[in-house]
């Protein structure tokens, strides 16, 4: 259930970021929809010449998990965590989010994790049904093939759960994101405080799980995505062979390919490439993989995700705008293109008949500053 929107709202004297152009004009909203977009000023709420862009669309964020577990071993009250996550995203201009939840657990004395997605998804949907959330929420199930329980966990979800994306992940040590074992070792030992012996046991356990269950888990994931009516995405493709396998599954969205070789192969297969905003802003990957800027310069970047820093999504779009000297193209990477990739034809652009999801942005030098956010015609930030 959504909260009711005002009957009629006009935003005027704005620089509208439209398809391929920026136009000085106004937008009229009725209820949750945009009903008119035109050049020139009219009577309405004065935007003072600020930019008006579509609400941002986030396809892959770990932010909800961060709120649920703000420290290792700390389980925060879930309703409060979900509401804080929702409010944070609204405040940074994100009006549609695919909340990432891991499915596929690893029971282990050292470095394992238990199932949680089914319960958390139910809590999220209950808050949505109560009208407590500010923005649109869908689910992104991150299906870990290197696990013990993936098939069973996927069976607990159905078409009614708003699963919009299922990503096929394989975090077996020594390949894809963590081909460099030294990077993986530093990450896992630092996060989980493992001893050297515990680290070696952890690696051996994961490799054994992949050997025992990997192929059947891949098949179960592809089948589940079809059952949900969800977009199937790949994750951390590294080689042309990885991309060929993804294409064979019907994948049209690649999350975070780790090499330019893989990104080139994605383009050849018509697979949209998504990279992380932190990678773009920091100037490189924290795992030592290909830099998002390098892919942008090579015309191999289609979509940006905030990944683990929600505010990075807007910042990255304006970074791309400077790189490409093309603001509409850059904004599309966080609005229209992710909407198209996930089949959301009702949002992602400023046009009549679409959702009234809008963000007012002013510039402080090169830094975008959000002044207001509307979701389904309601001001939420």
Backbone torsions as a table, in degrees:
resi	resn	phi	psi	omega
1	UNK	NA	131.9	179.0
2	UNK	-104.7	148.0	175.0
3	UNK	-67.9	145.7	-179.5
4	UNK	-67.0	143.7	177.4
5	UNK	-93.8	158.5	174.5
6	UNK	-57.2	151.3	-176.0
7	UNK	-64.4	-39.4	-174.3
8	UNK	-154.1	124.7	178.9
9	UNK	-135.9	134.0	177.5
10	UNK	-120.3	126.8	175.6
11	UNK	-109.7	119.6	-172.6
12	UNK	-127.4	170.3	-177.7
13	UNK	55.4	50.4	-179.8
14	UNK	-122.1	155.4	169.7
15	UNK	-95.3	104.4	-173.2
16	UNK	-84.4	124.0	176.6
17	UNK	-90.0	102.7	-176.0
18	UNK	-106.4	-172.5	178.7
19	UNK	-66.4	105.7	174.1
20	UNK	77.5	5.4	-178.7
21	UNK	-158.2	161.1	173.6
22	UNK	-116.8	124.5	-173.4
23	UNK	-125.2	134.3	173.8
24	UNK	-79.2	119.9	-175.1
25	UNK	-174.5	-149.0	-175.3
26	UNK	-144.2	161.4	178.1
27	UNK	-130.6	134.0	174.9
28	UNK	-111.9	129.3	178.0
29	UNK	-114.3	136.8	170.6
30	UNK	-124.6	120.5	-174.8
31	UNK	60.0	-127.2	-176.0
32	UNK	-95.4	5.3	-173.8
33	UNK	-121.1	154.5	168.8
34	UNK	-82.2	130.1	-178.9
35	UNK	-115.1	-16.5	180.0
36	UNK	-154.5	138.3	174.9
37	UNK	-137.5	122.8	-176.4
38	UNK	-154.2	158.9	176.3
39	UNK	-75.1	156.2	173.9
40	UNK	91.0	158.2	-178.8
41	UNK	-85.0	150.7	171.9
42	UNK	-140.6	177.0	175.7
43	UNK	-69.9	132.1	179.5
44	UNK	168.7	-166.1	179.1
45	UNK	-77.3	118.1	-173.1
46	UNK	-75.9	121.2	178.2
47	UNK	-86.7	-0.8	174.7
48	UNK	61.7	27.7	-179.6
49	UNK	80.4	7.0	178.9
50	UNK	-70.7	162.5	174.0
51	UNK	-73.2	143.1	171.3
52	UNK	-123.4	116.7	-176.6
53	UNK	-120.3	161.1	174.5
54	UNK	-63.0	154.8	172.8
55	UNK	-59.0	140.9	-177.4
56	UNK	-72.9	147.4	-179.1
57	UNK	-119.2	117.1	-174.0
58	UNK	-105.3	118.5	-176.2
59	UNK	-95.5	-22.4	-174.6
60	UNK	-148.5	104.1	177.0
61	UNK	-138.2	136.1	175.5
62	UNK	-89.8	10.4	-170.0
63	UNK	-64.8	-37.3	179.6
64	UNK	-64.1	-42.6	178.0
65	UNK	-61.0	-36.0	178.7
66	UNK	-64.8	-37.0	178.3
67	UNK	-73.4	-35.1	179.1
68	UNK	-68.7	-37.0	179.8
69	UNK	-129.7	80.7	-176.6
70	UNK	-68.1	-19.5	174.3
71	UNK	-141.8	152.5	177.2
72	UNK	-53.6	127.2	178.6
73	UNK	84.6	-2.7	-179.8
74	UNK	-101.5	117.2	178.4
75	UNK	-103.0	102.9	-176.3
76	UNK	-77.4	149.4	176.7
77	UNK	-52.9	126.2	-166.1
78	UNK	-69.6	-41.6	178.8
79	UNK	-59.1	-44.8	179.6
80	UNK	-64.1	-39.5	-179.8
81	UNK	-66.6	-42.8	179.6
82	UNK	-63.1	-44.4	-179.8
83	UNK	-65.2	-38.0	177.8
84	UNK	-66.6	-41.5	176.2
85	UNK	-60.2	-48.6	179.9
86	UNK	-59.4	-45.6	179.8
87	UNK	-66.5	-37.6	178.2
88	UNK	-63.2	-44.7	-179.9
89	UNK	-64.3	-41.9	177.1
90	UNK	-58.5	-39.3	-175.7
91	UNK	-68.3	-21.3	-179.5
92	UNK	-105.5	13.7	172.1
93	UNK	92.1	3.7	178.4
94	UNK	-84.9	120.6	-178.6
95	UNK	-111.9	-10.3	173.0
96	UNK	-137.7	129.7	-178.5
97	UNK	-134.4	141.1	169.6
98	UNK	-103.8	100.4	-173.5
99	UNK	-72.4	119.3	-177.7
100	UNK	-77.5	128.4	175.9
101	UNK	-135.2	129.3	-178.9
102	UNK	-77.2	133.7	169.9
103	UNK	-121.8	138.5	-172.6
104	UNK	108.4	102.9	-175.1
105	UNK	-102.2	163.2	-178.5
106	UNK	-128.7	90.9	177.3
107	UNK	-69.7	120.1	-177.0
108	UNK	-161.8	145.4	177.8
109	UNK	-65.0	-30.9	-177.1
110	UNK	-127.3	114.9	173.2
111	UNK	86.0	10.5	179.8
112	UNK	-89.0	175.4	176.5
113	UNK	-151.8	151.0	-173.7
114	UNK	-99.2	159.8	176.6
115	UNK	-62.2	142.8	178.4
116	UNK	-148.1	-17.0	-167.2
117	UNK	-64.8	-41.2	-176.3
118	UNK	-60.4	-46.7	-179.8
119	UNK	-66.2	-42.4	-178.8
120	UNK	-66.1	-39.2	178.3
121	UNK	-62.4	-40.7	178.8
122	UNK	-64.0	-40.1	178.5
123	UNK	-65.7	-41.4	178.5
124	UNK	-62.4	-46.6	-178.4
125	UNK	-68.3	-30.0	176.0
126	UNK	-65.4	-42.4	177.4
127	UNK	-66.3	-38.2	176.1
128	UNK	-62.2	-44.9	-179.6
129	UNK	-63.5	-27.7	178.9
130	UNK	-83.9	-0.7	-179.7
131	UNK	73.7	24.1	-175.0
132	UNK	-89.9	-10.8	-174.4
133	UNK	-99.0	147.3	-175.7
134	UNK	-86.9	-29.0	-172.5
135	UNK	-125.6	175.4	-179.6
136	UNK	-82.2	131.7	179.9
137	UNK	-120.7	131.0	169.1
138	UNK	-123.9	169.9	179.0
139	UNK	-102.8	144.2	171.6
140	UNK	-123.3	104.3	179.6
141	UNK	-87.0	117.9	179.7
142	UNK	-92.0	99.8	-171.3
143	UNK	-87.2	108.0	-176.9
144	UNK	-90.1	107.1	-177.9
145	UNK	-70.9	-25.8	177.3
146	UNK	-85.3	70.8	-175.8
147	UNK	-156.0	-179.5	-177.8
148	UNK	-104.4	-22.6	-165.6
149	UNK	-128.7	20.2	-172.2
150	UNK	-60.5	-49.8	-176.1
151	UNK	-58.8	-43.5	180.0
152	UNK	-64.9	-39.8	-179.2
153	UNK	-68.7	-38.1	177.8
154	UNK	-63.9	-35.3	-178.9
155	UNK	-63.2	-21.1	-178.4
156	UNK	-77.3	-6.9	-179.7
157	UNK	-108.4	155.6	178.3
158	UNK	-143.4	179.7	-178.2
159	UNK	-58.9	-23.8	-179.5
160	UNK	-75.3	-6.8	-173.6
161	UNK	-90.3	7.3	178.5
162	UNK	57.5	38.6	174.9
163	UNK	-77.5	111.0	-177.2
164	UNK	-98.2	-27.2	-179.6
165	UNK	-137.3	137.7	167.0
166	UNK	-123.6	118.9	179.8
167	UNK	-103.6	134.4	-177.8
168	UNK	-89.8	103.6	-174.5
169	UNK	-109.5	145.8	175.9
170	UNK	-141.7	101.3	-178.3
171	UNK	-102.2	33.6	174.1
172	UNK	-59.9	129.3	-178.0
173	UNK	-57.0	135.8	174.8
174	UNK	98.2	7.0	178.7
175	UNK	-147.8	168.8	179.9
176	UNK	52.5	-123.6	-174.1
177	UNK	-55.6	-36.4	-174.7
178	UNK	-117.7	54.7	170.9
179	UNK	-61.4	-35.9	178.2
180	UNK	-81.7	101.5	-175.5
181	UNK	-63.1	-26.9	178.9
182	UNK	-66.2	-36.3	177.3
183	UNK	-66.6	-44.2	178.9
184	UNK	-63.8	-42.2	-179.1
185	UNK	-61.5	-45.3	179.7
186	UNK	-63.2	-39.7	-178.4
187	UNK	-67.1	-50.4	-174.6
188	UNK	-71.0	-44.3	-179.2
189	UNK	-64.7	-37.0	178.5
190	UNK	-68.7	-39.1	-176.7
191	UNK	-74.7	-38.1	-172.4
192	UNK	-111.6	1.8	177.2
193	UNK	54.7	48.5	-179.7
194	UNK	-85.1	147.8	170.2
195	UNK	-78.7	171.7	179.1
196	UNK	-61.0	-42.2	179.2
197	UNK	-64.6	-44.2	179.3
198	UNK	-63.2	-37.5	177.6
199	UNK	-61.8	-45.4	-179.4
200	UNK	-64.8	-38.3	176.9
201	UNK	-65.2	-39.6	179.8
202	UNK	-61.4	-47.1	179.9
203	UNK	-63.3	-45.8	-179.1
204	UNK	-62.2	-39.7	179.9
205	UNK	-63.7	-45.6	-179.5
206	UNK	-64.8	-41.8	179.5
207	UNK	-65.2	-36.1	177.5
208	UNK	-67.0	-39.6	178.0
209	UNK	-62.9	-42.3	-179.8
210	UNK	-63.2	-42.4	180.0
211	UNK	-65.4	-36.3	-175.8
212	UNK	-80.5	-34.7	-168.8
213	UNK	-125.3	-9.4	-168.9
214	UNK	-55.0	-50.2	-175.0
215	UNK	-66.4	-43.4	-179.5
216	UNK	-69.1	-30.8	178.3
217	UNK	-70.3	-37.9	175.8
218	UNK	-61.1	-46.2	-179.6
219	UNK	-63.1	-40.8	179.7
220	UNK	-65.0	-35.4	-179.3
221	UNK	-68.9	-45.2	178.3
222	UNK	-60.9	-42.9	179.3
223	UNK	-64.4	-42.7	-178.3
224	UNK	-64.5	-41.9	178.6
225	UNK	-58.1	-41.2	176.9
226	UNK	-64.8	-39.3	179.3
227	UNK	-65.3	-36.4	179.7
228	UNK	-78.1	-19.1	-169.6
229	UNK	73.1	30.0	-175.6
230	UNK	-99.7	157.6	172.4
231	UNK	-73.8	132.9	176.9
232	UNK	-96.4	126.2	-178.7
233	UNK	-117.9	151.5	170.9
234	UNK	-93.7	168.9	-176.2
235	UNK	-143.3	123.8	175.0
236	UNK	61.7	38.0	172.5
237	UNK	-58.2	136.5	-175.1
238	UNK	-119.1	-33.7	-174.8
239	UNK	-122.8	166.5	174.5
240	UNK	-60.5	-34.2	179.2
241	UNK	-64.8	-40.5	175.8
242	UNK	-58.1	-45.6	-177.4
243	UNK	-67.3	-37.8	177.7
244	UNK	-62.2	-40.7	176.0
245	UNK	-62.7	-44.6	177.8
246	UNK	-57.9	-46.6	179.9
247	UNK	-61.2	-36.8	178.4
248	UNK	-64.3	-29.7	176.4
249	UNK	-79.7	-6.6	-176.7
250	UNK	87.9	15.0	-179.1
251	UNK	-69.6	135.7	177.6
252	UNK	-125.8	9.9	179.0
253	UNK	-139.2	122.8	-179.7
254	UNK	-112.4	118.6	176.8
255	UNK	-88.2	120.2	167.7
256	UNK	54.5	52.9	172.4
257	UNK	-54.7	142.3	-169.8
258	UNK	-93.5	-8.8	-178.9
259	UNK	-137.3	157.9	174.6
260	UNK	-66.9	-32.5	176.1
261	UNK	-55.2	-46.7	-179.6
262	UNK	-67.1	-40.3	179.4
263	UNK	-63.9	-40.2	176.5
264	UNK	-61.7	-42.7	179.5
265	UNK	-65.0	-37.6	176.4
266	UNK	-59.4	-44.9	179.8
267	UNK	-61.6	-41.0	-179.9
268	UNK	-64.3	-30.0	-179.2
269	UNK	-94.7	2.9	-178.9
270	UNK	72.7	28.6	179.5
271	UNK	-100.1	124.9	179.9
272	UNK	-69.3	137.8	-178.5
273	UNK	-102.0	125.5	176.7
274	UNK	-113.5	131.7	177.3
275	UNK	-124.8	163.8	-176.1
276	UNK	-84.8	136.5	177.1
277	UNK	-60.7	-39.9	177.3
278	UNK	-58.8	-38.6	176.6
279	UNK	-58.5	-46.9	-178.7
280	UNK	-64.0	-44.2	-175.7
281	UNK	-73.2	-39.1	-178.9
282	UNK	-76.3	-19.4	-178.5
283	UNK	90.9	11.0	178.7
284	UNK	173.0	171.6	-179.4
285	UNK	-84.8	139.4	176.7
286	UNK	-71.1	-14.0	178.9
287	UNK	-98.1	2.1	179.4
288	UNK	83.5	16.0	-179.4
289	UNK	-91.9	-173.3	-173.7
290	UNK	-60.8	144.7	179.5
291	UNK	-79.6	136.9	178.4
292	UNK	-60.2	-36.7	180.0
293	UNK	-63.2	-37.1	178.3
294	UNK	-62.1	-39.5	177.5
295	UNK	-69.6	-37.4	177.6
296	UNK	-63.4	-41.8	179.6
297	UNK	-67.1	-26.9	-179.9
298	UNK	-92.6	8.6	-179.1
299	UNK	60.9	41.2	-178.6
300	UNK	-120.5	11.8	-177.8
301	UNK	-113.6	125.1	-177.8
302	UNK	-111.5	-39.1	-171.8
303	UNK	-136.0	144.8	174.6
304	UNK	-117.6	141.0	176.0
305	UNK	-120.1	145.7	179.3
306	UNK	-72.1	-21.8	177.8
307	UNK	61.1	-92.2	-176.5
308	UNK	-121.2	7.8	176.7
309	UNK	-134.2	95.6	-174.6
310	UNK	-53.9	-41.4	-177.4
311	UNK	-67.9	-14.9	-178.6
312	UNK	-69.4	-19.4	-175.2
313	UNK	-64.0	-50.1	179.0
314	UNK	-66.6	-43.8	-179.9
315	UNK	-58.2	-41.4	-178.2
316	UNK	-66.3	-35.8	179.7
317	UNK	-62.4	-42.0	179.8
318	UNK	-74.6	-26.6	171.5
319	UNK	-63.9	-43.8	177.5
320	UNK	-65.7	-37.4	179.3
321	UNK	-59.2	-39.4	178.0
322	UNK	-71.3	-39.2	-179.1
323	UNK	-64.6	-43.9	-176.7
324	UNK	-91.5	-13.4	-171.3
325	UNK	54.8	46.5	-175.1
326	UNK	-156.2	92.0	-177.7
327	UNK	-65.1	-47.2	-179.8
328	UNK	-58.4	-40.2	178.3
329	UNK	-63.0	-42.4	-178.6
330	UNK	-66.9	-43.9	179.2
331	UNK	-63.6	-34.7	178.4
332	UNK	-60.6	-28.7	-180.0
333	UNK	-64.5	-19.9	-178.9
334	UNK	-119.5	9.9	-179.0
335	UNK	-137.2	-82.7	-172.4
336	UNK	-65.2	-42.0	-175.9
337	UNK	-69.7	-45.6	174.2
338	UNK	-63.2	-32.2	175.5
339	UNK	-62.7	-45.8	-179.5
340	UNK	-64.8	-39.6	-177.4
341	UNK	-65.2	-25.1	-177.7
342	UNK	-109.8	10.4	175.1
343	UNK	74.9	19.7	178.8
344	UNK	-91.6	87.6	-176.4
345	UNK	-79.6	-4.8	-174.4
346	UNK	-99.1	9.5	-176.7
347	UNK	-157.9	176.4	176.2
348	UNK	100.5	-8.5	177.8
349	UNK	-140.5	160.3	173.6
350	UNK	-95.3	100.6	-176.7
351	UNK	-157.9	148.9	178.0
352	UNK	-57.5	140.6	179.0
353	UNK	90.7	-9.7	179.6
354	UNK	-96.5	167.3	178.5
355	UNK	-58.6	140.5	178.3
356	UNK	-83.7	68.5	175.9
357	UNK	-107.3	110.9	-171.4
358	UNK	-140.2	152.9	178.2
359	UNK	-133.4	127.7	175.0
360	UNK	-93.6	124.7	-174.7
361	UNK	-128.2	132.0	169.4
362	UNK	-113.8	158.2	-176.8
363	UNK	-107.6	132.4	173.1
364	UNK	-113.2	89.4	-169.6
365	UNK	67.4	-122.4	177.1
366	UNK	-94.2	3.3	-174.9
367	UNK	-98.5	122.6	175.7
368	UNK	-76.9	135.4	-180.0
369	UNK	-121.9	123.2	-179.3
370	UNK	-80.4	130.2	179.3
371	UNK	-110.0	-21.7	177.7
372	UNK	-166.3	152.6	178.4
373	UNK	-137.9	133.2	175.1
374	UNK	-118.3	133.9	176.0
375	UNK	-124.3	120.8	-176.9
376	UNK	52.6	38.6	175.8
377	UNK	83.6	-6.5	178.9
378	UNK	-99.4	137.4	173.8
379	UNK	-76.0	123.5	-175.1
380	UNK	-118.3	-5.8	177.5
381	UNK	-159.7	NA	NA
